Amino acid sequence: MSQKTALPRWLTPITVAFALSLLLTLIARLGSEVNRDGMLYIATAQAFLDGGFAAAKHSFAWPFLPIAIAAVSKLTGLGLENAAYLLNALFMAGTCALIVACVARKSPDLAWPCVLIVLAIPGTNEYRNELLREFGSWFFIMLTWWLALRWDERPQWFGAFTIQASLACAALFRPEAFTLFGALICWQFFAAPRQERWKRLAMIGLIPTIGGTFLLIAFFSGHLDGRLNADLGRFGLTRFDEKAEALAASLIEYAHGQARTILFFGSLALIPIKLINKFSLFLIPLAYFFISGNYRDFARRHALFSWGIAAHLLVLSVFVLDLQFLSGRYVGLILLLSTPFIAEGFNRLILNFPRWQKLIFAIVVLMAAANVVSTGSGKEYFVEAGKWLAANANTPDRIYIDSGRTAYHAGWLKLKVAERNQREDIAQAASTDAYDYYALEVSRKDPPWNPDLDHIGLQIIQRFEAHNGDAVIIARPKGVTSK
């Protein structure tokens, strides 16, 4: 009988997930430009280096990722942008490795399928080229889950404190992570042995409960401000009622009384729509997990993940009811917490349909590659416009600019950027002779610019354009010669 070749001891699903995650992030980074949120974080990191925490908080209300970026930059000597990408790459790689470790702890046979899933699921991996707070939050949430699963085997007070500290770190990136304390408490309430239940609940939930009580007291007494106050304010109904009244005015008379119902369920419908889109083809193994039987025992084994999904669904529900908007990355945590269930469904598909194994593996690998290889229109024109301005405009204060990306690539992190496509404001600025150049971000969907610029006495001297027609145009007053 032939003997299987043993893998090196270091080549485990956890190390492979970590290493391949770093590789995918590197591929995604090549040829990509900094996203708008990333520019804000880098500018805030620079503000922190220049003026400390107060300056950072003035730039961005929840500045803990920028502060971490500044710290990495100081420790490594890297520029802020490279330090930010390094930090996010490590966070994402750590997230992938920790998910595999958590799943393998309860279901060792799913470790390798989990590697494939966590590296290929679109709703989380397609953002690898961006600088986002989600990566840090995901990392500390999954570290919390890993610590909690270990603690569950030998519950001690010190272990409970490390769990709480880890989740508090996650909240420094995304404050809604605080709601996951509820998931931890519910998990232990139903999973802990009866004779230990209250002791475990005290260990895992006493400090968060006390902290949450003081937070609510501060909120209702009006002593809480900033980001936490804004987030808790989403639970109120005032803004929802105002929007329902506005919606009612646009409906036919017989539907006026249904405006709140329409707005309520229409807003909540954004969540499953976004999830279906971001799960993509992985909806198939997820559905197979539920229809192939015996899913209840498996769900109980990974109950912590189930409670985490429930808690984050509550967060998303409050968010969409307040704003009627949901970005794809906001559902990313649900995708990550669904990994064990997708991996189990995937494993059952492979075992039950052996003839399709190679094709299934090939599709997953292609999906992983598609997440990080961009074929769309690039953003190089922002870089080119920024470099041109840096080389030709000696006085940034005399530049009217409504393109934050262009200002970033010109190195003008502190320059005030106007709101885009405000033609009346541009005309007023042109009448004051306050600016030497006008750097304007132009969408292919905008009405033609040339007639308006010509009417207010500006002429286009440079145009930096993408393949899809979006552009940055540089204009200056007519009759002004080159400097």
MARDO-857013 format. One record per residue (C-alpha): y, x, z; residue in one letter. Coordinates in steps of 0.2 Angstrom, whole numbers, padded with zeros to 4 digits, always signed. Example, Ala and Ser with C-alpha at 12.3 -4.5 7.8 and 13.67 -1.06 7.14 Angstrom:
2
-0022+0062+0039A -0005+0068+0036S 
***
This chain:
483
+0000+0000+0000M +0017+0007-0005S +0029+0010+0009Q +0047+0004+0008K +0060+0018+0008T +0070+0017+0024A +0089+0017+0023L +0099+0030+0032P +0103+0025+0050R +0121+0024+0046W +0119+0013+0031L +0120-0003+0040T +0127-0020+0034P +0142-0017+0046I +0146+0000+0039T +0144-0006+0021V +0155-0021+0024A +0168-0010+0031F +0167+0004+0017A +0166-0009+0003L +0181-0019+0010S +0192-0003+0010L +0186+0000-0008L +0191-0017-0014L +0208-0016-0005T +0211+0000-0014L +0207-0008-0031I +0218-0023-0027A +0232-0011-0022R +0232-0001-0038L +0245-0007-0050G +0251-0021-0039S +0269-0023-0032E +0274-0028-0014V +0274-0047-0011N +0290-0055-0004R +0283-0057+0013D +0278-0039+0013G +0296-0034+0009M +0302-0044+0024L +0290-0035+0035Y +0295-0018+0029I +0313-0022+0030A +0310-0028+0048T +0300-0012+0052A +0315-0002+0046Q +0326-0012+0057A +0315-0009+0072F +0316+0010+0069L +0335+0009+0067D +0339-0003+0081G +0324-0007+0092G +0316-0024+0096F +0332-0034+0096A +0336-0028+0078A +0318-0032+0072A +0319-0049+0080K +0335-0053+0072H +0327-0048+0055S +0311-0058+0058F +0308-0070+0073A +0290-0064+0076W +0291-0046+0072P +0275-0039+0079F +0267-0034+0062L +0283-0025+0057P +0283-0016+0074I +0265-0011+0071A +0269-0004+0053I +0283+0006+0061A +0272+0013+0074A +0259+0018+0060V +0272+0026+0050S +0278+0036+0065K +0260+0042+0069L +0255+0046+0052T +0271+0052+0043G +0268+0039+0029L +0282+0029+0022G +0283+0011+0028L +0276+0003+0013E +0260+0015+0013N +0259+0013+0032A +0259-0006+0030A +0245-0006+0016Y +0235+0006+0027L +0236-0005+0042L +0231-0021+0032N +0217-0012+0024A +0210-0007+0040L +0212-0024+0048F +0203-0032+0033M +0189-0020+0033A +0187-0022+0052G +0187-0041+0050T +0173-0040+0037C +0163-0028+0048A +0165-0039+0063L +0160-0055+0055I +0144-0047+0049V +0141-0040+0067A +0144-0058+0074C +0132-0066+0062V +0119-0052+0063A +0119-0054+0082R +0112-0072+0081K +0104-0071+0064S +0099-0053+0060P +0091-0059+0043D +0108-0065+0037L +0117-0048+0039A +0115-0042+0021W +0119-0059+0013P +0134-0060+0025C +0140-0044+0017V +0140-0052+0000L +0149-0068+0006I +0163-0060+0016V +0167-0048+0002L +0167-0061-0012A +0174-0077-0005I +0190-0080-0015P +0201-0088-0002G +0202-0072+0009T +0199-0058-0004N +0212-0063-0017E +0226-0058-0005Y +0220-0040-0003R +0235-0033-0013N +0248-0042-0002E +0255-0038+0015L +0252-0052+0026L +0251-0056+0045R +0235-0065+0042E +0225-0049+0041F +0230-0043+0059G +0226-0061+0066S +0209-0062+0057W +0204-0045+0064F +0208-0049+0082F +0201-0066+0081I +0184-0059+0074M +0185-0045+0088L +0187-0060+0100T +0172-0068+0093W +0162-0052+0094W +0167-0049+0112L +0163-0067+0117A +0146-0067+0110L +0142-0051+0120R +0150-0058+0135W +0139-0074+0133D +0124-0063+0136E +0131-0055+0152R +0146-0065+0158P +0158-0054+0169Q +0176-0056+0174W +0181-0040+0165F +0173-0045+0149G +0182-0062+0150A +0199-0053+0152F +0195-0042+0136T +0192-0058+0126I +0208-0066+0132Q +0218-0050+0128A +0210-0049+0111S +0215-0067+0106L +0232-0064+0113A +0234-0049+0101C +0229-0061+0087A +0243-0072+0092A +0255-0058+0090L +0252-0059+0072F +0250-0078+0070R +0255-0088+0086P +0243-0102+0081E +0229-0091+0086A +0232-0097+0104F +0224-0114+0100T +0207-0104+0098L +0207-0103+0117F +0202-0121+0116G +0188-0117+0105A +0181-0104+0117L +0182-0116+0132I +0173-0130+0122C +0160-0118+0116W +0156-0113+0134Q +0157-0131+0141F +0143-0136+0129F +0133-0120+0128A +0133-0113+0145A +0118-0116+0157P +0122-0130+0169R +0121-0120+0184Q +0134-0107+0177E +0145-0119+0168R +0160-0120+0179W +0160-0102+0184K +0160-0097+0165R +0174-0109+0161L +0184-0102+0175A +0181-0084+0168M +0186-0089+0150I +0198-0102+0152G +0208-0101+0169L +0221-0089+0164I +0224-0097+0146P +0225-0114+0155T +0238-0108+0167I +0248-0099+0154G +0247-0115+0142G +0253-0126+0157T +0269-0114+0160F +0272-0114+0141L +0272-0133+0140L +0283-0134+0155I +0296-0122+0147A +0295-0132+0131F +0298-0149+0138F +0311-0143+0150S +0321-0135+0135G +0319-0117+0141H +0308-0111+0127L +0316-0105+0111D +0311-0095+0096G +0295-0096+0086R +0284-0104+0099L +0297-0118+0102N +0297-0121+0083A +0278-0122+0082D +0277-0133+0097L +0290-0144+0090G +0279-0148+0075R +0269-0160+0087F +0284-0172+0088G +0285-0187+0077L +0303-0187+0073T +0303-0177+0057R +0287-0187+0051F +0296-0203+0054D +0311-0198+0044E +0301-0193+0029K +0291-0209+0030A +0307-0218+0029E +0313-0208+0015A +0296-0211+0006L +0297-0230+0009A +0314-0231+0000A +0306-0224-0016S +0291-0236-0015L +0290-0254-0021I +0295-0267-0009E +0277-0273-0005Y +0272-0255+0000A +0287-0251+0012H +0276-0255+0027G +0263-0243+0021Q +0274-0228+0020A +0268-0220+0036R +0250-0222+0031T +0252-0215+0014I +0262-0200+0020L +0249-0197+0034F +0233-0197+0024F +0242-0190+0009G +0247-0175+0019S +0230-0173+0027L +0222-0173+0010A +0230-0157+0006L +0217-0148+0018I +0201-0153+0009P +0209-0150-0008I +0214-0133-0003K +0198-0129+0005L +0188-0134-0011I +0199-0123-0022N +0197-0108-0010K +0178-0110-0007F +0176-0110-0026S +0158-0107-0031L +0153-0104-0013F +0154-0123-0010L +0136-0123-0018I +0127-0113-0004P +0138-0122+0009L +0132-0139+0002A +0114-0132+0001Y +0115-0127+0019F +0118-0145+0024F +0106-0154+0012I +0091-0142+0014S +0087-0147+0032G +0087-0140+0049N +0106-0136+0049Y +0108-0143+0067R +0098-0129+0075D +0107-0116+0065F +0124-0124+0069A +0120-0124+0088R +0116-0105+0086R +0133-0102+0079H +0142-0115+0089A +0157-0103+0092L +0161-0103+0073F +0160-0122+0073S +0172-0124+0087W +0184-0111+0079G +0184-0122+0063I +0188-0137+0072A +0202-0129+0082A +0210-0122+0066H +0208-0139+0057L +0219-0146+0071L +0232-0133+0068V +0232-0136+0049L +0233-0155+0052S +0249-0153+0062V +0256-0141+0050F +0254-0152+0034V +0259-0168+0043L +0276-0159+0048D +0279-0150+0031L +0267-0158+0018Q +0264-0141+0012F +0249-0129+0013L +0248-0111+0007S +0230-0105+0002G +0230-0091+0014R +0232-0103+0029Y +0214-0110+0026V +0208-0092+0026G +0202-0093+0044L +0191-0108+0040I +0183-0098+0026L +0179-0084+0037L +0172-0094+0051L +0161-0103+0038S +0153-0087+0033T +0137-0089+0043P +0134-0106+0036F +0137-0101+0018I +0126-0085+0021A +0112-0096+0027E +0114-0108+0012G +0114-0093+0001F +0099-0086+0009N +0089-0102+0007R +0094-0103-0012L +0088-0085-0015I +0072-0089-0006L +0069-0106-0014N +0074-0101-0032F +0068-0083-0034P +0070-0084-0053R +0088-0086-0051W +0091-0071-0039Q +0098-0058-0051K +0110-0071-0059L +0116-0077-0042I +0119-0059-0036F +0128-0055-0053A +0139-0070-0051I +0144-0065-0033V +0148-0047-0038V +0159-0053-0052L +0168-0065-0040M +0171-0050-0029A +0178-0040-0043A +0189-0055-0050A +0197-0056-0033N +0205-0039-0034V +0207-0036-0053V +0223-0044-0059S +0224-0050-0077T +0241-0060-0074G +0258-0055-0078S +0264-0040-0068G +0279-0037-0058K +0284-0020-0065E +0300-0027-0071Y +0307-0029-0053F +0303-0010-0051V +0311-0005-0067E +0327-0016-0063A +0328-0009-0045G +0326+0009-0052K +0340+0006-0064W +0352-0001-0051L +0348+0013-0039A +0353+0026-0053A +0368+0017-0060N +0376+0007-0046A +0384+0019-0034N +0391+0006-0022T +0378-0007-0017P +0391-0018-0008D +0399-0021-0025R +0382-0028-0033I +0380-0047-0033Y +0361-0049-0032I +0350-0064-0031D +0333-0055-0033S +0326-0049-0016G +0312-0039-0025R +0324-0030-0036T +0335-0025-0021A +0319-0019-0012Y +0314-0008-0026H +0332-0001-0027A +0330+0004-0009G +0343-0008-0003W +0333-0016+0012L +0349-0021+0021K +0359-0028+0007L +0363-0047+0008K +0354-0056-0006V +0361-0072-0013A +0351-0088-0017E +0343-0087-0034R +0350-0097-0049N +0366-0103-0041Q +0377-0103-0056R +0393-0110-0048E +0392-0096-0034D +0390-0083-0048I +0405-0090-0057A +0416-0090-0041Q +0411-0072-0038A +0415-0067-0056A +0433-0074-0054S +0436-0063-0038T +0433-0046-0047D +0423-0042-0031A +0407-0035-0040Y +0404-0022-0053D +0386-0028-0058Y +0377-0044-0057Y +0358-0042-0054A +0350-0060-0058L +0332-0065-0057E +0328-0077-0071V +0314-0088-0073S +0307-0093-0090R +0309-0111-0084K +0328-0109-0081D +0341-0116-0094P +0348-0103-0105P +0359-0090-0096W +0369-0083-0110N +0381-0097-0113P +0385-0098-0094D +0388-0080-0092L +0398-0079-0108D +0409-0093-0101H +0413-0085-0085I +0416-0068-0093G +0400-0058-0090L +0390-0049-0102Q +0372-0044-0101I +0369-0025-0102I +0351-0024-0097Q +0336-0035-0097R +0319-0031-0088F +0306-0044-0094E +0288-0048-0090A +0276-0054-0103H +0278-0072-0098N +0297-0072-0100G +0302-0070-0082D +0315-0057-0081A +0329-0048-0071V +0345-0047-0081I +0360-0035-0077I +0377-0041-0081A +0394-0035-0079R +0412-0041-0082P +0417-0040-0100K +0428-0026-0106G +0422-0014-0092V +0416+0002-0099T +0400+0012-0092S +0403+0022-0077K 
***
